[in-house]
Amino acid sequence: MDNKIKIARNPENLKLVRDFVSTTLQNMSVPAPEINMMVLAVDEVCANRILHTPANQSEAANNIELEIQHENNNFTFLIRDTGDLYDINSHESPDIRKLIAEKRKGGIGLLLVKKIMDSIEISRSEPYTVLLLRKTLKFA
Protein backbone atom coordinates (compact mmCIF):
# COMPACT_ATOMS: atom_id res chain seq x y z
CA MET A 1 0.00 0.00 0.00
CA ASP A 2 1.26 3.44 -0.92
CA ASN A 3 1.18 5.79 2.07
CA LYS A 4 1.85 8.95 0.04
CA ILE A 5 -0.33 11.54 -1.60
CA LYS A 6 0.41 14.73 -3.51
CA ILE A 7 -2.24 17.41 -3.89
CA ALA A 8 -2.39 20.80 -5.53
CA ARG A 9 -2.37 23.69 -3.06
CA ASN A 10 -6.14 24.25 -3.18
CA PRO A 11 -8.60 24.27 -0.25
CA GLU A 12 -10.92 21.98 -2.22
CA ASN A 13 -8.26 19.26 -1.98
CA LEU A 14 -8.40 19.10 1.82
CA LYS A 15 -11.12 16.45 1.52
CA LEU A 16 -8.59 14.30 -0.35
CA VAL A 17 -6.18 14.73 2.56
CA ARG A 18 -8.80 13.79 5.15
CA ASP A 19 -9.94 10.76 3.16
CA PHE A 20 -6.34 9.62 2.57
CA VAL A 21 -5.38 9.86 6.25
CA SER A 22 -8.59 8.19 7.39
CA THR A 23 -8.38 5.30 4.91
CA THR A 24 -4.67 4.74 5.51
CA LEU A 25 -5.11 4.63 9.29
CA GLN A 26 -8.17 2.36 9.00
CA ASN A 27 -6.05 -0.06 6.96
CA MET A 28 -3.53 -0.01 9.82
CA SER A 29 -6.31 -1.01 12.28
CA VAL A 30 -6.16 2.26 14.20
CA PRO A 31 -9.27 2.79 16.37
CA ALA A 32 -11.77 5.35 15.06
CA PRO A 33 -11.38 7.95 17.85
CA GLU A 34 -7.62 8.13 17.26
CA ILE A 35 -8.15 8.30 13.50
CA ASN A 36 -10.49 11.25 13.91
CA MET A 37 -8.00 13.13 16.07
CA MET A 38 -5.09 12.57 13.68
CA VAL A 39 -7.22 13.48 10.65
CA LEU A 40 -8.13 16.73 12.39
CA ALA A 41 -4.49 17.58 13.14
CA VAL A 42 -3.15 16.76 9.67
CA ASP A 43 -6.05 18.58 7.99
CA GLU A 44 -5.40 21.68 10.09
CA VAL A 45 -1.70 21.77 9.23
CA CYS A 46 -2.39 21.24 5.52
CA ALA A 47 -5.13 23.89 5.56
CA ASN A 48 -2.71 26.38 7.11
CA ARG A 49 -0.05 25.49 4.52
CA ILE A 50 -2.61 26.10 1.75
CA LEU A 51 -4.30 29.22 3.11
CA HIS A 52 -1.24 31.05 4.41
CA THR A 53 1.24 30.40 1.62
CA PRO A 54 1.11 32.51 -1.52
CA ALA A 55 0.66 30.70 -4.80
CA ASN A 56 3.77 30.17 -6.89
CA GLN A 57 4.12 30.25 -10.66
CA SER A 58 5.52 26.73 -10.83
CA GLU A 59 3.00 23.89 -10.76
CA ALA A 60 5.40 21.72 -8.74
CA ALA A 61 5.79 24.51 -6.18
CA ASN A 62 2.03 24.57 -5.67
CA ASN A 63 1.86 21.00 -4.38
CA ILE A 64 1.75 19.57 -0.90
CA GLU A 65 3.09 16.08 -0.31
CA LEU A 66 1.90 13.97 2.60
CA GLU A 67 3.40 10.67 3.67
CA ILE A 68 2.31 8.50 6.58
CA GLN A 69 5.06 6.45 8.18
CA HIS A 70 4.21 3.74 10.68
CA GLU A 71 6.24 1.48 12.91
CA ASN A 72 4.54 -0.44 15.70
CA ASN A 73 2.27 2.15 17.34
CA ASN A 74 4.38 5.13 16.24
CA PHE A 75 2.98 7.30 13.47
CA THR A 76 4.76 10.07 11.60
CA PHE A 77 2.99 12.39 9.20
CA LEU A 78 5.51 13.99 6.86
CA ILE A 79 4.15 17.12 5.16
CA ARG A 80 6.34 18.78 2.55
CA ASP A 81 5.81 21.85 0.41
CA THR A 82 7.67 24.88 -0.89
CA GLY A 83 5.92 27.34 1.41
CA ASP A 84 7.62 29.52 3.97
CA LEU A 85 8.97 28.12 7.20
CA TYR A 86 6.58 28.82 10.07
CA ASP A 87 7.40 27.17 13.36
CA ILE A 88 4.11 25.93 14.79
CA ASN A 89 5.82 25.35 18.13
CA SER A 90 6.46 29.08 18.52
CA HIS A 91 2.80 29.91 17.83
CA GLU A 92 1.32 31.45 20.93
CA SER A 93 -1.93 29.79 21.99
CA PRO A 94 -4.92 32.12 21.86
CA ASP A 95 -7.03 33.13 24.83
CA ILE A 96 -10.08 30.92 24.27
CA ARG A 97 -12.32 33.14 26.41
CA LYS A 98 -11.40 36.15 24.28
CA LEU A 99 -12.12 34.27 21.05
CA ILE A 100 -15.54 33.26 22.38
CA ALA A 101 -16.33 36.76 23.64
CA GLU A 102 -15.39 38.22 20.25
CA LYS A 103 -17.38 35.45 18.50
CA ARG A 104 -14.40 34.87 16.22
CA LYS A 105 -14.28 31.89 13.96
CA GLY A 106 -10.98 30.07 13.81
CA GLY A 107 -7.82 30.68 15.74
CA ILE A 108 -7.63 27.43 17.71
CA GLY A 109 -6.46 25.01 15.01
CA LEU A 110 -2.78 25.05 15.90
CA LEU A 111 -3.65 24.69 19.58
CA LEU A 112 -5.56 21.51 18.70
CA VAL A 113 -2.65 20.20 16.63
CA LYS A 114 -0.29 20.71 19.57
CA LYS A 115 -2.71 18.92 21.92
CA ILE A 116 -3.28 15.97 19.57
CA MET A 117 0.26 15.27 18.40
CA ASP A 118 3.12 14.19 20.66
CA SER A 119 5.66 16.29 18.80
CA ILE A 120 5.90 18.66 15.87
CA GLU A 121 9.14 19.28 14.05
CA ILE A 122 9.62 21.77 11.25
CA SER A 123 12.69 22.30 9.12
CA ARG A 124 13.81 23.74 5.84
CA SER A 125 15.51 21.59 3.21
CA GLU A 126 15.62 23.82 0.14
CA PRO A 127 13.38 24.28 -1.63
CA TYR A 128 11.06 22.53 0.82
CA THR A 129 9.58 23.14 4.21
CA VAL A 130 9.18 19.80 6.00
CA LEU A 131 6.84 19.19 8.91
CA LEU A 132 6.92 15.99 10.96
CA LEU A 133 3.90 15.36 13.15
CA ARG A 134 4.45 12.40 15.48
CA LYS A 135 1.96 10.40 17.50
CA THR A 136 2.39 7.25 19.56
CA LEU A 137 -0.78 5.30 20.27
CA LYS A 138 -1.34 2.96 23.14
CA PHE A 139 -3.64 0.24 21.85
CA ALA A 140 -3.44 -3.51 21.36
C-alpha positions as CSV (number, residue, x, y, z in Angstrom):
1,M,0.0,0.0,0.0
2,D,1.3,3.4,-0.9
3,N,1.2,5.8,2.1
4,K,1.8,9.0,0.0
5,I,-0.3,11.5,-1.6
6,K,0.4,14.7,-3.5
7,I,-2.2,17.4,-3.9
8,A,-2.4,20.8,-5.5
9,R,-2.4,23.7,-3.1
10,N,-6.1,24.3,-3.2
11,P,-8.6,24.3,-0.3
12,E,-10.9,22.0,-2.2
13,N,-8.3,19.3,-2.0
14,L,-8.4,19.1,1.8
15,K,-11.1,16.4,1.5
16,L,-8.6,14.3,-0.3
17,V,-6.2,14.7,2.6
18,R,-8.8,13.8,5.2
19,D,-9.9,10.8,3.2
20,F,-6.3,9.6,2.6
21,V,-5.4,9.9,6.2
22,S,-8.6,8.2,7.4
23,T,-8.4,5.3,4.9
24,T,-4.7,4.7,5.5
25,L,-5.1,4.6,9.3
26,Q,-8.2,2.4,9.0
27,N,-6.1,-0.1,7.0
28,M,-3.5,0.0,9.8
29,S,-6.3,-1.0,12.3
30,V,-6.2,2.3,14.2
31,P,-9.3,2.8,16.4
32,A,-11.8,5.3,15.1
33,P,-11.4,7.9,17.9
34,E,-7.6,8.1,17.3
35,I,-8.1,8.3,13.5
36,N,-10.5,11.2,13.9
37,M,-8.0,13.1,16.1
38,M,-5.1,12.6,13.7
39,V,-7.2,13.5,10.7
40,L,-8.1,16.7,12.4
41,A,-4.5,17.6,13.1
42,V,-3.1,16.8,9.7
43,D,-6.1,18.6,8.0
44,E,-5.4,21.7,10.1
45,V,-1.7,21.8,9.2
46,C,-2.4,21.2,5.5
47,A,-5.1,23.9,5.6
48,N,-2.7,26.4,7.1
49,R,-0.1,25.5,4.5
50,I,-2.6,26.1,1.8
51,L,-4.3,29.2,3.1
52,H,-1.2,31.1,4.4
53,T,1.2,30.4,1.6
54,P,1.1,32.5,-1.5
55,A,0.7,30.7,-4.8
56,N,3.8,30.2,-6.9
57,Q,4.1,30.3,-10.7
58,S,5.5,26.7,-10.8
59,E,3.0,23.9,-10.8
60,A,5.4,21.7,-8.7
61,A,5.8,24.5,-6.2
62,N,2.0,24.6,-5.7
63,N,1.9,21.0,-4.4
64,I,1.7,19.6,-0.9
65,E,3.1,16.1,-0.3
66,L,1.9,14.0,2.6
67,E,3.4,10.7,3.7
68,I,2.3,8.5,6.6
69,Q,5.1,6.5,8.2
70,H,4.2,3.7,10.7
71,E,6.2,1.5,12.9
72,N,4.5,-0.4,15.7
73,N,2.3,2.2,17.3
74,N,4.4,5.1,16.2
75,F,3.0,7.3,13.5
76,T,4.8,10.1,11.6
77,F,3.0,12.4,9.2
78,L,5.5,14.0,6.9
79,I,4.1,17.1,5.2
80,R,6.3,18.8,2.6
81,D,5.8,21.9,0.4
82,T,7.7,24.9,-0.9
83,G,5.9,27.3,1.4
84,D,7.6,29.5,4.0
85,L,9.0,28.1,7.2
86,Y,6.6,28.8,10.1
87,D,7.4,27.2,13.4
88,I,4.1,25.9,14.8
89,N,5.8,25.4,18.1
90,S,6.5,29.1,18.5
91,H,2.8,29.9,17.8
92,E,1.3,31.4,20.9
93,S,-1.9,29.8,22.0
94,P,-4.9,32.1,21.9
95,D,-7.0,33.1,24.8
96,I,-10.1,30.9,24.3
97,R,-12.3,33.1,26.4
98,K,-11.4,36.2,24.3
99,L,-12.1,34.3,21.1
100,I,-15.5,33.3,22.4
101,A,-16.3,36.8,23.6
102,E,-15.4,38.2,20.3
103,K,-17.4,35.5,18.5
104,R,-14.4,34.9,16.2
105,K,-14.3,31.9,14.0
106,G,-11.0,30.1,13.8
107,G,-7.8,30.7,15.7
108,I,-7.6,27.4,17.7
109,G,-6.5,25.0,15.0
110,L,-2.8,25.0,15.9
111,L,-3.7,24.7,19.6
112,L,-5.6,21.5,18.7
113,V,-2.6,20.2,16.6
114,K,-0.3,20.7,19.6
115,K,-2.7,18.9,21.9
116,I,-3.3,16.0,19.6
117,M,0.3,15.3,18.4
118,D,3.1,14.2,20.7
119,S,5.7,16.3,18.8
120,I,5.9,18.7,15.9
121,E,9.1,19.3,14.1
122,I,9.6,21.8,11.3
123,S,12.7,22.3,9.1
124,R,13.8,23.7,5.8
125,S,15.5,21.6,3.2
126,E,15.6,23.8,0.1
127,P,13.4,24.3,-1.6
128,Y,11.1,22.5,0.8
129,T,9.6,23.1,4.2
130,V,9.2,19.8,6.0
131,L,6.8,19.2,8.9
132,L,6.9,16.0,11.0
133,L,3.9,15.4,13.1
134,R,4.4,12.4,15.5
135,K,2.0,10.4,17.5
136,T,2.4,7.2,19.6
137,L,-0.8,5.3,20.3
138,K,-1.3,3.0,23.1
139,F,-3.6,0.2,21.9
140,A,-3.4,-3.5,21.4
